[in-house]
């Protein structure tokens, strides 16, 4: 295992392996592969191994599909691979890692925003009701 990592890094002089998203699909229809690739390689370029896939477009049931090979992800993390932020969030949502702090923060912001919208809508209906009574 260690020999494989050394061989990969020899050709690149520095750098490390990263588990990240590689863009696929077509215009207005993105599809991502979760890959282990060298951090100096282009985003959609050569990769060492595909570890899963992510379809961000909701299907007919409103689901965004994610497929992960957790054994291989564990292997590459054990070999010292770094994780990109989006992959870290996906692994947090899947239960592999604790939730990423920004996911929790964004959920709280969304909850507050929706509560304010409900409050404003209630106030608006109250003012409209009082205006109709006065007329």
N, CA, C and O atoms as a GROMACS GRO file, in nm:
protein
  540
    1UNK      N    1   0.082  -0.118   0.000
    1UNK     CA    2   0.000   0.000   0.000
    1UNK      C    3   0.087   0.126   0.000
    1UNK      O    4   0.064   0.218  -0.079
    2UNK      N    5   0.185   0.129   0.088
    2UNK     CA    6   0.271   0.246   0.097
    2UNK      C    7   0.354   0.260  -0.030
    2UNK      O    8   0.381   0.372  -0.074
    3UNK      N    9   0.395   0.147  -0.088
    3UNK     CA   10   0.475   0.153  -0.209
    3UNK      C   11   0.398   0.217  -0.323
    3UNK      O   12   0.455   0.292  -0.402
    4UNK      N   13   0.269   0.189  -0.334
    4UNK     CA   14   0.187   0.246  -0.439
    4UNK      C   15   0.184   0.399  -0.427
    4UNK      O   16   0.198   0.469  -0.527
    5UNK      N   17   0.167   0.450  -0.306
    5UNK     CA   18   0.164   0.594  -0.285
    5UNK      C   19   0.296   0.657  -0.321
    5UNK      O   20   0.299   0.764  -0.382
    6UNK      N   21   0.407   0.592  -0.285
    6UNK     CA   22   0.538   0.647  -0.317
    6UNK      C   23   0.560   0.651  -0.467
    6UNK      O   24   0.616   0.747  -0.520
    7UNK      N   25   0.517   0.548  -0.537
    7UNK     CA   26   0.533   0.544  -0.682
    7UNK      C   27   0.451   0.656  -0.746
    7UNK      O   28   0.499   0.721  -0.839
    8UNK      N   29   0.330   0.678  -0.697
    8UNK     CA   30   0.245   0.784  -0.753
    8UNK      C   31   0.308   0.921  -0.732
    8UNK      O   32   0.306   1.004  -0.822
    9UNK      N   33   0.362   0.945  -0.615
    9UNK     CA   34   0.417   1.076  -0.585
    9UNK      C   35   0.551   1.101  -0.653
    9UNK      O   36   0.588   1.216  -0.676
   10UNK      N   37   0.626   0.995  -0.687
   10UNK     CA   38   0.756   1.012  -0.750
   10UNK      C   39   0.743   1.086  -0.883
   10UNK      O   40   0.827   1.170  -0.916
   11UNK      N   41   0.641   1.054  -0.959
   11UNK     CA   42   0.626   1.112  -1.091
   11UNK      C   43   0.588   1.260  -1.085
   11UNK      O   44   0.603   1.330  -1.185
   12UNK      N   45   0.540   1.308  -0.972
   12UNK     CA   46   0.485   1.443  -0.967
   12UNK      C   47   0.567   1.542  -0.887
   12UNK      O   48   0.539   1.662  -0.894
   13UNK      N   49   0.665   1.500  -0.813
   13UNK     CA   50   0.748   1.589  -0.732
   13UNK      C   51   0.665   1.676  -0.639
   13UNK      O   52   0.638   1.792  -0.668
   14UNK      N   53   0.626   1.620  -0.532
   14UNK     CA   54   0.544   1.693  -0.437
   14UNK      C   55   0.397   1.669  -0.463
   14UNK      O   56   0.360   1.602  -0.560
   15UNK      N   57   0.316   1.723  -0.378
   15UNK     CA   58   0.173   1.704  -0.395
   15UNK      C   59   0.126   1.583  -0.317
   15UNK      O   60   0.204   1.518  -0.247
   16UNK      N   61   0.000   1.554  -0.330
   16UNK     CA   62  -0.060   1.444  -0.256
   16UNK      C   63  -0.184   1.397  -0.329
   16UNK      O   64  -0.230   1.459  -0.424
   17UNK      N   65  -0.238   1.286  -0.282
   17UNK     CA   66  -0.363   1.237  -0.338
   17UNK      C   67  -0.480   1.309  -0.271
   17UNK      O   68  -0.476   1.339  -0.152
   18UNK      N   69  -0.583   1.335  -0.349
   18UNK     CA   70  -0.702   1.402  -0.298
   18UNK      C   71  -0.825   1.325  -0.342
   18UNK      O   72  -0.834   1.282  -0.457
   19UNK      N   73  -0.918   1.308  -0.253
   19UNK     CA   74  -1.048   1.251  -0.290
   19UNK      C   75  -1.137   1.370  -0.321
   19UNK      O   76  -1.165   1.453  -0.234
   20UNK      N   77  -1.180   1.380  -0.447
   20UNK     CA   78  -1.253   1.498  -0.493
   20UNK      C   79  -1.357   1.461  -0.597
   20UNK      O   80  -1.370   1.345  -0.634
   21UNK      N   81  -1.432   1.560  -0.644
   21UNK     CA   82  -1.535   1.540  -0.745
   21UNK      C   83  -1.478   1.570  -0.883
   21UNK      O   84  -1.409   1.670  -0.903
   22UNK      N   85  -1.506   1.481  -0.979
   22UNK     CA   86  -1.469   1.504  -1.118
   22UNK      C   87  -1.599   1.522  -1.196
   22UNK      O   88  -1.688   1.437  -1.192
   23UNK      N   89  -1.610   1.633  -1.267
   23UNK     CA   90  -1.734   1.668  -1.337
   23UNK      C   91  -1.752   1.585  -1.462
   23UNK      O   92  -1.658   1.565  -1.540
   24UNK      N   93  -1.874   1.537  -1.481
   24UNK     CA   94  -1.911   1.465  -1.602
   24UNK      C   95  -2.046   1.516  -1.647
   24UNK      O   96  -2.089   1.623  -1.603
   25UNK      N   97  -2.113   1.443  -1.731
   25UNK     CA   98  -2.245   1.484  -1.777
   25UNK      C   99  -2.235   1.581  -1.893
   25UNK      O  100  -2.134   1.585  -1.962
   26UNK      N  101  -2.341   1.658  -1.915
   26UNK     CA  102  -2.344   1.752  -2.027
   26UNK      C  103  -2.397   1.886  -1.979
   26UNK      O  104  -2.417   1.906  -1.859
   27UNK      N  105  -2.419   1.977  -2.070
   27UNK     CA  106  -2.464   2.111  -2.035
   27UNK      C  107  -2.598   2.104  -1.961
   27UNK      O  108  -2.690   2.034  -2.003
   28UNK      N  109  -2.607   2.177  -1.853
   28UNK     CA  110  -2.727   2.184  -1.768
   28UNK      C  111  -2.767   2.049  -1.708
   28UNK      O  112  -2.879   2.035  -1.660
   29UNK      N  113  -2.679   1.952  -1.711
   29UNK     CA  114  -2.707   1.820  -1.652
   29UNK      C  115  -2.578   1.765  -1.591
   29UNK      O  116  -2.521   1.671  -1.645
   30UNK      N  117  -2.531   1.823  -1.478
   30UNK     CA  118  -2.404   1.778  -1.421
   30UNK      C  119  -2.416   1.640  -1.358
   30UNK      O  120  -2.522   1.597  -1.314
   31UNK      N  121  -2.304   1.572  -1.356
   31UNK     CA  122  -2.290   1.442  -1.290
   31UNK      C  123  -2.146   1.435  -1.241
   31UNK      O  124  -2.054   1.468  -1.316
   32UNK      N  125  -2.126   1.393  -1.120
   32UNK     CA  126  -1.991   1.392  -1.063
   32UNK      C  127  -1.949   1.251  -1.028
   32UNK      O  128  -2.028   1.170  -0.980
   33UNK      N  129  -1.821   1.222  -1.054
   33UNK     CA  130  -1.760   1.099  -1.005
   33UNK      C  131  -1.675   1.137  -0.885
   33UNK      O  132  -1.606   1.239  -0.887
   34UNK      N  133  -1.680   1.058  -0.782
   34UNK     CA  134  -1.595   1.079  -0.665
   34UNK      C  135  -1.471   0.996  -0.689
   34UNK      O  136  -1.478   0.873  -0.696
   35UNK      N  137  -1.356   1.063  -0.703
   35UNK     CA  138  -1.234   0.996  -0.744
   35UNK      C  139  -1.119   1.026  -0.649
   35UNK      O  140  -1.119   1.127  -0.579
   36UNK      N  141  -1.022   0.935  -0.648
   36UNK     CA  142  -0.894   0.959  -0.582
   36UNK      C  143  -0.798   0.999  -0.692
   36UNK      O  144  -0.768   0.920  -0.782
   37UNK      N  145  -0.749   1.122  -0.687
   37UNK     CA  146  -0.662   1.175  -0.792
   37UNK      C  147  -0.549   1.255  -0.728
   37UNK      O  148  -0.559   1.299  -0.613
   38UNK      N  149  -0.443   1.273  -0.803
   38UNK     CA  150  -0.333   1.355  -0.756
   38UNK      C  151  -0.377   1.501  -0.759
   38UNK      O  152  -0.448   1.541  -0.851
   39UNK      N  153  -0.336   1.579  -0.661
   39UNK     CA  154  -0.388   1.716  -0.653
   39UNK      C  155  -0.336   1.805  -0.765
   39UNK      O  156  -0.391   1.913  -0.786
   40UNK      N  157  -0.232   1.765  -0.836
   40UNK     CA  158  -0.179   1.846  -0.946
   40UNK      C  159  -0.247   1.816  -1.079
   40UNK      O  160  -0.230   1.891  -1.175
   41UNK      N  161  -0.323   1.708  -1.086
   41UNK     CA  162  -0.393   1.671  -1.210
   41UNK      C  163  -0.515   1.761  -1.228
   41UNK      O  164  -0.570   1.811  -1.130
   42UNK      N  165  -0.559   1.783  -1.354
   42UNK     CA  166  -0.679   1.864  -1.377
   42UNK      C  167  -0.803   1.800  -1.314
   42UNK      O  168  -0.806   1.680  -1.286
   43UNK      N  169  -0.905   1.881  -1.293
   43UNK     CA  170  -1.027   1.836  -1.226
   43UNK      C  171  -1.088   1.713  -1.293
   43UNK      O  172  -1.121   1.615  -1.225
   44UNK      N  173  -1.102   1.718  -1.424
   44UNK     CA  174  -1.165   1.607  -1.496
   44UNK      C  175  -1.061   1.516  -1.561
   44UNK      O  176  -1.096   1.432  -1.643
   45UNK      N  177  -0.935   1.532  -1.525
   45UNK     CA  178  -0.828   1.456  -1.588
   45UNK      C  179  -0.811   1.317  -1.530
   45UNK      O  180  -0.905   1.255  -1.480
   46UNK      N  181  -0.688   1.271  -1.538
   46UNK     CA  182  -0.656   1.135  -1.496
   46UNK      C  183  -0.677   1.119  -1.345
   46UNK      O  184  -0.650   1.211  -1.267
   47UNK      N  185  -0.725   1.003  -1.307
   47UNK     CA  186  -0.743   0.974  -1.165
   47UNK      C  187  -0.694   0.833  -1.137
   47UNK      O  188  -0.679   0.752  -1.229
   48UNK      N  189  -0.669   0.804  -1.010
   48UNK     CA  190  -0.617   0.675  -0.970
   48UNK      C  191  -0.729   0.572  -0.961
   48UNK      O  192  -0.716   0.460  -1.011
   49UNK      N  193  -0.840   0.611  -0.897
   49UNK     CA  194  -0.951   0.517  -0.877
   49UNK      C  195  -1.081   0.594  -0.858
   49UNK      O  196  -1.084   0.699  -0.794
   50UNK      N  197  -1.189   0.540  -0.914
   50UNK     CA  198  -1.321   0.597  -0.891
   50UNK      C  199  -1.379   0.535  -0.765
   50UNK      O  200  -1.384   0.412  -0.751
   51UNK      N  201  -1.425   0.621  -0.673
   51UNK     CA  202  -1.472   0.574  -0.543
   51UNK      C  203  -1.623   0.586  -0.527
   51UNK      O  204  -1.679   0.538  -0.428
   52UNK      N  205  -1.689   0.650  -0.621
   52UNK     CA  206  -1.834   0.665  -0.611
   52UNK      C  207  -1.884   0.763  -0.714
   52UNK      O  208  -1.811   0.804  -0.804
   53UNK      N  209  -2.012   0.799  -0.700
   53UNK     CA  210  -2.072   0.895  -0.792
   53UNK      C  211  -2.174   0.980  -0.716
   53UNK      O  212  -2.224   0.940  -0.611
   54UNK      N  213  -2.203   1.098  -0.773
   54UNK     CA  214  -2.298   1.191  -0.713
   54UNK      C  215  -2.378   1.257  -0.825
   54UNK      O  216  -2.320   1.318  -0.914
   55UNK      N  217  -2.509   1.244  -0.819
   55UNK     CA  218  -2.598   1.307  -0.917
   55UNK      C  219  -2.674   1.419  -0.845
   55UNK      O  220  -2.768   1.391  -0.770
   56UNK      N  221  -2.634   1.547  -0.866
   56UNK     CA  222  -2.696   1.657  -0.792
   56UNK      C  223  -2.835   1.696  -0.841
   56UNK      O  224  -2.904   1.773  -0.774
   57UNK      N  225  -2.877   1.645  -0.956
   57UNK     CA  226  -3.010   1.678  -1.009
   57UNK      C  227  -3.114   1.586  -0.944
   57UNK      O  228  -3.100   1.464  -0.949
   58UNK      N  229  -3.217   1.643  -0.883
   58UNK     CA  230  -3.319   1.559  -0.818
   58UNK      C  231  -3.392   1.472  -0.919
   58UNK      O  232  -3.424   1.516  -1.030
   59UNK      N  233  -3.418   1.348  -0.882
   59UNK     CA  234  -3.493   1.257  -0.970
   59UNK      C  235  -3.643   1.281  -0.951
   59UNK      O  236  -3.682   1.380  -0.890
   60UNK      N  237  -3.725   1.191  -1.003
   60UNK     CA  238  -3.871   1.210  -0.997
   60UNK      C  239  -3.925   1.209  -0.854
   60UNK      O  240  -4.034   1.259  -0.828
   61UNK      N  241  -3.850   1.151  -0.761
   61UNK     CA  242  -3.891   1.146  -0.621
   61UNK      C  243  -3.828   1.258  -0.538
   61UNK      O  244  -3.845   1.263  -0.417
   62UNK      N  245  -3.755   1.349  -0.605
   62UNK     CA  246  -3.690   1.460  -0.535
   62UNK      C  247  -3.564   1.421  -0.462
   62UNK      O  248  -3.524   1.489  -0.368
   63UNK      N  249  -3.500   1.311  -0.502
   63UNK     CA  250  -3.379   1.263  -0.434
   63UNK      C  251  -3.255   1.294  -0.517
   63UNK      O  252  -3.258   1.286  -0.640
   64UNK      N  253  -3.148   1.329  -0.449
   64UNK     CA  254  -3.018   1.344  -0.513
   64UNK      C  255  -2.940   1.218  -0.480
   64UNK      O  256  -2.921   1.185  -0.363
   65UNK      N  257  -2.895   1.146  -0.582
   65UNK     CA  258  -2.836   1.014  -0.561
   65UNK      C  259  -2.686   1.021  -0.537
   65UNK      O  260  -2.614   1.093  -0.606
   66UNK      N  261  -2.640   0.945  -0.437
   66UNK     CA  262  -2.498   0.934  -0.405
   66UNK      C  263  -2.465   0.787  -0.389
   66UNK      O  264  -2.534   0.714  -0.318
   67UNK      N  265  -2.358   0.743  -0.455
   67UNK     CA  266  -2.309   0.606  -0.439
   67UNK      C  267  -2.164   0.615  -0.392
   67UNK      O  268  -2.083   0.685  -0.453
   68UNK      N  269  -2.131   0.546  -0.284
   68UNK     CA  270  -1.997   0.552  -0.226
   68UNK      C  271  -1.943   0.413  -0.202
   68UNK      O  272  -2.016   0.324  -0.159
   69UNK      N  273  -1.814   0.394  -0.229
   69UNK     CA  274  -1.744   0.271  -0.193
   69UNK      C  275  -1.666   0.303  -0.065
   69UNK      O  276  -1.550   0.343  -0.072
   70UNK      N  277  -1.729   0.285   0.049
   70UNK     CA  278  -1.671   0.329   0.176
   70UNK      C  279  -1.544   0.253   0.212
   70UNK      O  280  -1.455   0.309   0.277
   71UNK      N  281  -1.533   0.126   0.173
   71UNK     CA  282  -1.410   0.051   0.202
   71UNK      C  283  -1.290   0.114   0.132
   71UNK      O  284  -1.184   0.130   0.193
   72UNK      N  285  -1.306   0.149   0.006
   72UNK     CA  286  -1.195   0.209  -0.069
   72UNK      C  287  -1.167   0.352  -0.021
   72UNK      O  288  -1.052   0.395  -0.021
   73UNK      N  289  -1.270   0.424   0.020
   73UNK     CA  290  -1.248   0.558   0.074
   73UNK      C  291  -1.168   0.547   0.203
   73UNK      O  292  -1.075   0.626   0.226
   74UNK      N  293  -1.204   0.450   0.289
   74UNK     CA  294  -1.127   0.425   0.412
   74UNK      C  295  -0.982   0.393   0.379
   74UNK      O  296  -0.890   0.440   0.445
   75UNK      N  297  -0.962   0.311   0.275
   75UNK     CA  298  -0.827   0.272   0.234
   75UNK      C  299  -0.745   0.395   0.195
   75UNK      O  300  -0.632   0.411   0.240
   76UNK      N  301  -0.801   0.482   0.110
   76UNK     CA  302  -0.725   0.597   0.062
   76UNK      C  303  -0.702   0.699   0.172
   76UNK      O  304  -0.598   0.765   0.174
   77UNK      N  305  -0.796   0.714   0.263
   77UNK     CA  306  -0.773   0.804   0.377
   77UNK      C  307  -0.661   0.748   0.464
   77UNK      O  308  -0.579   0.824   0.516
   78UNK      N  309  -0.658   0.616   0.480
   78UNK     CA  310  -0.550   0.551   0.554
   78UNK      C  311  -0.415   0.569   0.487
   78UNK      O  312  -0.312   0.572   0.555
   79UNK      N  313  -0.414   0.581   0.354
   79UNK     CA  314  -0.290   0.604   0.280
   79UNK      C  315  -0.248   0.750   0.284
   79UNK      O  316  -0.142   0.785   0.232
   80UNK      N  317  -0.329   0.837   0.343
   80UNK     CA  318  -0.291   0.978   0.356
   80UNK      C  319  -0.357   1.070   0.256
   80UNK      O  320  -0.312   1.184   0.239
   81UNK      N  321  -0.462   1.026   0.190
   81UNK     CA  322  -0.530   1.113   0.094
   81UNK      C  323  -0.606   1.224   0.166
   81UNK      O  324  -0.663   1.202   0.273
   82UNK      N  325  -0.606   1.342   0.106
   82UNK     CA  326  -0.682   1.455   0.160
   82UNK      C  327  -0.821   1.454   0.100
   82UNK      O  328  -0.844   1.391  -0.003
   83UNK      N  329  -0.914   1.523   0.164
   83UNK     CA  330  -1.052   1.531   0.114
   83UNK      C  331  -1.083   1.674   0.073
   83UNK      O  332  -1.043   1.769   0.139
   84UNK      N  333  -1.156   1.689  -0.038
   84UNK     CA  334  -1.203   1.822  -0.076
   84UNK      C  335  -1.325   1.855   0.010
   84UNK      O  336  -1.387   1.766   0.068
   85UNK      N  337  -1.359   1.984   0.018
   85UNK     CA  338  -1.472   2.027   0.102
   85UNK      C  339  -1.605   1.964   0.059
   85UNK      O  340  -1.678   1.916   0.146
   86UNK      N  341  -1.638   1.962  -0.072
   86UNK     CA  342  -1.766   1.900  -0.110
   86UNK      C  343  -1.774   1.752  -0.075
   86UNK      O  344  -1.879   1.703  -0.034
   87UNK      N  345  -1.664   1.680  -0.092
   87UNK     CA  346  -1.663   1.537  -0.059
   87UNK      C  347  -1.675   1.520   0.092
   87UNK      O  348  -1.743   1.428   0.139
   88UNK      N  349  -1.611   1.608   0.167
   88UNK     CA  350  -1.622   1.603   0.313
   88UNK      C  351  -1.767   1.622   0.356
   88UNK      O  352  -1.814   1.554   0.447
   89UNK      N  353  -1.838   1.715   0.291
   89UNK     CA  354  -1.980   1.738   0.323
   89UNK      C  355  -2.064   1.616   0.288
   89UNK      O  356  -2.150   1.576   0.365
   90UNK      N  357  -2.038   1.555   0.170
   90UNK     CA  358  -2.114   1.437   0.130
   90UNK      C  359  -2.091   1.321   0.227
   90UNK      O  360  -2.186   1.251   0.263
   91UNK      N  361  -1.967   1.302   0.269
   91UNK     CA  362  -1.937   1.194   0.364
   91UNK      C  363  -2.000   1.223   0.500
   91UNK      O  364  -2.040   1.130   0.571
   92UNK      N  365  -2.010   1.351   0.537
   92UNK     CA  366  -2.078   1.386   0.661
   92UNK      C  367  -2.226   1.357   0.654
   92UNK      O  368  -2.284   1.304   0.749
   93UNK      N  369  -2.288   1.390   0.541
   93UNK     CA  370  -2.431   1.364   0.525
   93UNK      C  371  -2.462   1.216   0.517
   93UNK      O  372  -2.570   1.172   0.556
   94UNK      N  373  -2.365   1.137   0.467
   94UNK     CA  374  -2.388   0.992   0.456
   94UNK      C  375  -2.362   0.920   0.588
   94UNK      O  376  -2.394   0.802   0.601
   95UNK      N  377  -2.304   0.990   0.686
   95UNK     CA  378  -2.280   0.929   0.816
   95UNK      C  379  -2.140   0.873   0.833
   95UNK      O  380  -2.109   0.814   0.937
   96UNK      N  381  -2.054   0.890   0.734
   96UNK     CA  382  -1.917   0.841   0.742
   96UNK      C  383  -1.835   0.927   0.836
   96UNK      O  384  -1.754   0.876   0.913
   97UNK      N  385  -1.855   1.058   0.832
   97UNK     CA  386  -1.790   1.154   0.920
   97UNK      C  387  -1.897   1.226   1.001
   97UNK      O  388  -2.015   1.217   0.967
   98UNK      N  389  -1.858   1.297   1.106
   98UNK     CA  390  -1.954   1.387   1.170
   98UNK      C  391  -1.993   1.495   1.069
   98UNK      O  392  -1.918   1.522   0.975
   99UNK      N  393  -2.107   1.557   1.088
   99UNK     CA  394  -2.152   1.660   0.994
   99UNK      C  395  -2.052   1.774   0.986
   99UNK      O  396  -1.994   1.814   1.087
  100UNK      N  397  -2.034   1.826   0.867
  100UNK     CA  398  -1.948   1.941   0.845
  100UNK      C  399  -2.013   2.062   0.912
  100UNK      O  400  -2.135   2.077   0.903
  101UNK      N  401  -1.936   2.147   0.980
  101UNK     CA  402  -1.996   2.260   1.052
  101UNK      C  403  -2.082   2.352   0.965
  101UNK      O  404  -2.182   2.405   1.013
  102UNK      N  405  -2.044   2.372   0.840
  102UNK     CA  406  -2.122   2.462   0.754
  102UNK      C  407  -2.258   2.403   0.721
  102UNK      O  408  -2.353   2.479   0.698
  103UNK      N  409  -2.271   2.272   0.718
  103UNK     CA  410  -2.401   2.210   0.692
  103UNK      C  411  -2.497   2.246   0.806
  103UNK      O  412  -2.613   2.279   0.782
  104UNK      N  413  -2.448   2.238   0.928
  104UNK     CA  414  -2.530   2.272   1.044
  104UNK      C  415  -2.565   2.420   1.043
  104UNK      O  416  -2.680   2.457   1.068
  105UNK      N  417  -2.467   2.505   1.014
  105UNK     CA  418  -2.490   2.650   1.010
  105UNK      C  419  -2.592   2.686   0.903
  105UNK      O  420  -2.682   2.766   0.929
  106UNK      N  421  -2.578   2.628   0.784
  106UNK     CA  422  -2.673   2.658   0.677
  106UNK      C  423  -2.814   2.612   0.711
  106UNK      O  424  -2.911   2.679   0.676
  107UNK      N  425  -2.826   2.498   0.779
  107UNK     CA  426  -2.958   2.449   0.819
  107UNK      C  427  -3.022   2.544   0.920
  107UNK      O  428  -3.142   2.571   0.912
  108UNK      N  429  -2.943   2.596   1.014
  108UNK     CA  430  -2.996   2.692   1.111
  108UNK      C  431  -3.041   2.820   1.043
  108UNK      O  432  -3.146   2.875   1.076
  109UNK      N  433  -2.961   2.869   0.947
  109UNK     CA  434  -2.998   2.991   0.874
  109UNK      C  435  -3.128   2.971   0.798
  109UNK      O  436  -3.215   3.058   0.799
  110UNK      N  437  -3.140   2.858   0.732
  110UNK     CA  438  -3.261   2.828   0.655
  110UNK      C  439  -3.383   2.819   0.747
  110UNK      O  440  -3.491   2.867   0.713
  111UNK      N  441  -3.365   2.757   0.863
  111UNK     CA  442  -3.474   2.744   0.960
  111UNK      C  443  -3.521   2.882   1.006
  111UNK      O  444  -3.641   2.908   1.013
  112UNK      N  445  -3.425   2.972   1.038
  112UNK     CA  446  -3.460   3.108   1.081
  112UNK      C  447  -3.530   3.186   0.970
  112UNK      O  448  -3.627   3.257   0.994
  113UNK      N  449  -3.480   3.171   0.847
  113UNK     CA  450  -3.537   3.243   0.733
  113UNK      C  451  -3.682   3.200   0.709
  113UNK      O  452  -3.768   3.283   0.685
  114UNK      N  453  -3.707   3.070   0.716
  114UNK     CA  454  -3.844   3.021   0.696
  114UNK      C  455  -3.937   3.067   0.808
  114UNK      O  456  -4.053   3.100   0.783
  115UNK      N  457  -3.886   3.070   0.931
  115UNK     CA  458  -3.968   3.117   1.043
  115UNK      C  459  -4.003   3.265   1.025
  115UNK      O  460  -4.115   3.306   1.055
  116UNK      N  461  -3.908   3.345   0.975
  116UNK     CA  462  -3.935   3.487   0.950
  116UNK      C  463  -4.038   3.504   0.839
  116UNK      O  464  -4.126   3.589   0.848
  117UNK      N  465  -4.027   3.422   0.734
  117UNK     CA  466  -4.123   3.430   0.624
  117UNK      C  467  -4.264   3.398   0.672
  117UNK      O  468  -4.360   3.464   0.633
  118UNK      N  469  -4.277   3.296   0.756
  118UNK     CA  470  -4.408   3.260   0.811
  118UNK      C  471  -4.462   3.374   0.897
  118UNK      O  472  -4.580   3.407   0.890
  119UNK      N  473  -4.375   3.434   0.978
  119UNK     CA  474  -4.416   3.545   1.064
  119UNK      C  475  -4.461   3.665   0.981
  119UNK      O  476  -4.563   3.726   1.012
  120UNK      N  477  -4.385   3.699   0.876
  120UNK     CA  478  -4.422   3.811   0.789
  120UNK      C  479  -4.554   3.784   0.716
  120UNK      O  480  -4.636   3.874   0.702
  121UNK      N  481  -4.573   3.661   0.672
  121UNK     CA  482  -4.698   3.626   0.604
  121UNK      C  483  -4.817   3.638   0.699
  121UNK      O  484  -4.924   3.684   0.660
  122UNK      N  485  -4.798   3.598   0.825
  122UNK     CA  486  -4.905   3.609   0.924
  122UNK      C  487  -4.937   3.755   0.953
  122UNK      O  488  -5.054   3.792   0.965
  123UNK      N  489  -4.834   3.839   0.964
  123UNK     CA  490  -4.856   3.982   0.988
  123UNK      C  491  -4.927   4.046   0.869
  123UNK      O  492  -5.014   4.132   0.886
  124UNK      N  493  -4.889   4.005   0.750
  124UNK     CA  494  -4.949   4.061   0.629
  124UNK      C  495  -5.098   4.027   0.622
  124UNK      O  496  -5.179   4.113   0.589
  125UNK      N  497  -5.132   3.903   0.652
  125UNK     CA  498  -5.274   3.864   0.650
  125UNK      C  499  -5.353   3.936   0.758
  125UNK      O  500  -5.470   3.970   0.738
  126UNK      N  501  -5.291   3.961   0.875
  126UNK     CA  502  -5.358   4.035   0.983
  126UNK      C  503  -5.387   4.178   0.940
  126UNK      O  504  -5.496   4.230   0.964
  127UNK      N  505  -5.289   4.244   0.877
  127UNK     CA  506  -5.309   4.382   0.834
  127UNK      C  507  -5.414   4.390   0.723
  127UNK      O  508  -5.493   4.483   0.720
  128UNK      N  509  -5.414   4.293   0.634
  128UNK     CA  510  -5.515   4.291   0.527
  128UNK      C  511  -5.654   4.270   0.585
  128UNK      O  512  -5.751   4.330   0.538
  129UNK      N  513  -5.664   4.186   0.687
  129UNK     CA  514  -5.794   4.160   0.750
  129UNK      C  515  -5.847   4.285   0.820
  129UNK      O  516  -5.966   4.314   0.813
  130UNK      N  517  -5.759   4.359   0.887
  130UNK     CA  518  -5.802   4.482   0.954
  130UNK      C  519  -5.840   4.589   0.853
  130UNK      O  520  -5.933   4.666   0.878
  131UNK      N  521  -5.771   4.596   0.740
  131UNK     CA  522  -5.804   4.694   0.637
  131UNK      C  523  -5.940   4.665   0.574
  131UNK      O  524  -6.016   4.758   0.547
  132UNK      N  525  -5.971   4.540   0.552
  132UNK     CA  526  -6.100   4.505   0.494
  132UNK      C  527  -6.215   4.533   0.592
  132UNK      O  528  -6.325   4.567   0.550
  133UNK      N  529  -6.190   4.518   0.722
  133UNK     CA  530  -6.293   4.547   0.822
  133UNK      C  531  -6.321   4.697   0.829
  133UNK      O  532  -6.435   4.738   0.849
  134UNK      N  533  -6.217   4.779   0.813
  134UNK     CA  534  -6.233   4.924   0.819
  134UNK      C  535  -6.310   4.976   0.699
  134UNK      O  536  -6.384   5.073   0.710
  135UNK      N  537  -6.293   4.913   0.585
  135UNK     CA  538  -6.361   4.959   0.463
  135UNK      C  539  -6.499   4.906   0.462
  135UNK      O  540  -6.575   4.933   0.369
   0.00000   0.00000   0.00000
